[in-house]
């Protein structure tokens, strides 16, 4: 629906920033002077989004509602991914899960070699930690035989 807005969103963090901008702009629509919509665009909103918000000035509540309706795939990893990695993950999610799905990336150092995924009420631990915990509970016989 708002594909140009979607292009700016890679993660839940991005949505939160956009919602903050929408709130500031919505509060400024009927004001004048230094608090006007135009001044808010120039002084309080990122340059990269100002043109977009000018385009959607009359639709800000609908854009806000649309952003809040995006589904969230929670991904917990052991390290903070850089922007390029998040962009790759976002691309994969769009192609394989849906255009209306965004990432919420969490960092937890206890996640070992993998990730924990939560989506649509489902939870999957895809980390090696689960394997280590299983070995601790069941003993190391399987590991010992594997290493012999």
Beta strands, then each sheet from edge to edge (+ up, - down):
strand 1: 71-77
strand 2: 101-107
strand 3: 116-119
strand 4: 122-125
sheet 1: 2+ 1+ 3- 4+
end
